[in-house]
Amino acid sequence: MPNRVVITGLGVCAPNALNSISFSNALDKKVSGIQFHAQLKELNFGCQIAGKPLITQDHLNKYFTPLQQRGLNASGLVYGVIAGVDAWNDAGLLPTDKEKTDWDSGVIFGTGILGIDKLREAIYLIDEGKTKRLGSTSVLQTMASGISAYLGGILGCGNQVTTNSSACTTGTEGVLMAYDRIAAGKAVRIITGSCSDSGPYVWGGFDAMRILPRNYNDSPTMASRPMSATAAGFVPGSGAGAMVLESLESALARKAPIYAEVMGGSVNSGGQRSGGTMTAPNSEAVQRCIQEALKQSKVSSEEIDAINGHLTATSKDMVEIENWSRALGRDGKDFPYINSFKGLLGHCLAAAGSIECVGTVLQISNGQIYGNANCEDLHPEISRIIDPSRVLQQTLTRAPDVVAKASFGFGDVNACVIFKKFYN
């Protein structure tokens, strides 16, 4: 019989909060982390706003030694370390002694692009014949697995230490990778999460595709409008989220806090067929992913109290709602409550799934379903499928028992995970 898997630690480094307690409050009070960035204006971006964690020097000093900070120029790695270390500490765990390896604990921490600013710096130095000035940490900061390697070394993890990368699905996929390993008895606990770099070299390609909003540079907090009739594209974001997943047996033995249980889930791809493309999902694949997640979790459609969707504030929001409705066989007032945190964060790309998973679990733990920002004008195509009351405008103080979280990424890849309130 598979091991039950629970969540014992949370950490987040988001555009609107730098720890899980502040993040919960920000989601409840609808505090936005989207701001105008002068650098984007100077570089002639059409969209000059973004969501970016505000990291101070004092904050850096809490997580990195002066030696580690020397030459440190990889924002995603910084975000990931902050979220990961906080989640580990929140679970009541400590790094091992320098001469001891924790064989039971692992790291599955994903990213899309890591250290792009450091890579740019390295390219210029190499082209100028100044290779010796790169520094000893340039490889660590620019290799995709740098974040998992860094966290594994900080914590002393001796189980699987790896990095996954599946575009916007990365963080949610990582939860299921960790779940599978613990359920199979191959690890006792795994810290899982994902991170994304900040800055124009990450966001520029999306601006060139003209899929970012261009008319909100003077009103950034209003720009990200999931499910809204006036949605104009997604706002780019960045950051990191992290969770400690652990076998129930271990969590109970440690008397660790338990935020929720991971019931299971599913990942798949639409193969870029039947309407699916590099940038658009195959609806059949999305529906199959949701239904398989329910089947694998042994949860019925009727048990789903709430959904945290992918919902990026593009024309695909309506398609996503239709896919949820078809997959669950529910519509109108029978549809679960549904929200998107991107109205406050922007779309944090590879970090989106992990940050949003943290927020989803906080809803279960805190007995709340957070309201949607910038969705006062619900898109009429959505209101034809589900009742507007299912799209909350303000936080509802009602404990959800079962919540579905899904992410859909470039490359027509999908992931859906089912979280449930813990019952012993």
Secondary structure, DSSP 4 states (H G I P E B T S, - for coil): -PPPEEEEEEEEEBTTBSSHHHHHHHHHHT---EEE-HHHHHTT-S--EEE-----HHHHHHHS-HHHHTT---HHHHHHHHHHHHHHHHTT--PPPTT--BTTEEEEEEESS--HHHHHHHHHHHHTT-GGGS-TTHHHHHSTTHHHHHHHHHHTB-S-EE----GGGHHHHHHHHHHHHHHTTS-SEEEEEEEE--SHHHHHHHHHTT-S--S-TT-GGGS--TTBTT---PPBB-EEEEEEEEEHHHHHHHT----EEEEEEEEEE-TT-TT--SSS--HHHHHHHHHHHHHHHT--GGG--EEE----SSTHHHHHHHHHHHHHT--BTTSPEEE-THHHH-B-GGGHHHHHHHHHHHHHHHT-BPPPSS-SSB-HHHHTTB-GGGS-SS-B----SEEEEEEEETTTEEEEEEEE----
